[in-house]
Amino acid sequence: MSLEYKDYYSILGVARFASESDIRAAFRRLAQQYHPDVAMVKSIGEERFKEVNEAYEVLSDPESRREYDLLRSQKRKRSETRASSSEIKSTARQYEFHFRGTGFSDFFQNLLGSMTHRIRATPLLRGKWFPQKNRGRDIEADLLVTLEEVLHGSKRTITVERKEIRGKESEKFIYEVTVPSGVVPKQGIRLGGQGEPGKKNGLAGDLLLYVHYAKHPDFEVKKTDLFSEIVISPWEAVLGCKTPVRTLEGESRIHIPAGTQNRQKFRLRGQGLPNRDGVRGDLFVKVILEVPPHITSRERAYWEQLARNSKFNPRKS
């Protein structure tokens, strides 16, 4: 089996020895550019958003990054790599499986998926033997789900191509997969009887799709709560203001009271993700106070006047 090699560092536009903060910054910049809500060409934006998410999924986790770096150092060809010889020579496995519509590439699914927080103990193509005689093995893959899908639920079209290892037989199957609202990371979506065929008229295995949340450029996720940031000016913090903030359902406005402090948090109740019962968490917005990097001579005069007249001393408050 030949797989297209994915250079995740190039995808994010970072150096091989980039720091975690550099990788996170590169992801946020690209994710904001290619998020389907803002991309100039929606179809291209969706594909690039998935690619950027896949790269960040691997490089943001120290363990999976180490494994990827090891694989990267061992590859012999610049554009592609092959599955390990132990996979090719396995006599127990009869089929290879390729996926479309899961949000992850075949490179990730076949070689890297098993090290990125899966709850199962076996890799994708090795499957699991069940005690039923002649039953086919389960086929497992990862499913990238956006936060908008977690909120509203969705229907996904998944294409599975099954290839015979030592023959030329190839079949494609198309499934309509329901992603329920409130789905959680590592949750498995099972399609019964859609896995590896059984032997001698035995039952087929199942197709198991394990959920990953797509990283969002604006939100961090903790269970059902969302966390984001907004930037305000010093005078907005002192005088108070109303400012727009992004939510999963569009834009909302929040009131920033006079005297707001840097890194202070505000809660928007019920604007987080739903749980399985449909009860939504909250959105927490952290204020980041930003000072103008450049000012005019007139603005400087105002600041100097304020400094002379103000009784506020932060070192004595």
Secondary structure, 3 states (H helix, E strand, C coil): CEEECCCHHHHHCCCCCCCHHHHHHHHHHHHHHHCCCCCCCHHHHHHHHHHHHHHHHHHCCHHHHHHHHHHHHHCCCCCEEECCHHHHCCCCCCEEEEEECCCCCHHHHHHHHHHCCCCCCCCCCCCCCCCCCCCCCCEEEEEEECHHHHHHCEEEEEEEEEEECCCCCEEEEEEEEEECCCCCCCCEEEECCCCCCCCCCCCCCCEEEEEEECCCCCCEEECCEEEEEEEECHHHHHHCEEEEEEECCEEEEEEECCCCCCCCEEEECCCCCECCCCCECCEEEEEEECCCCCCCHHHHHHHHHHHHHCCCCCCCC
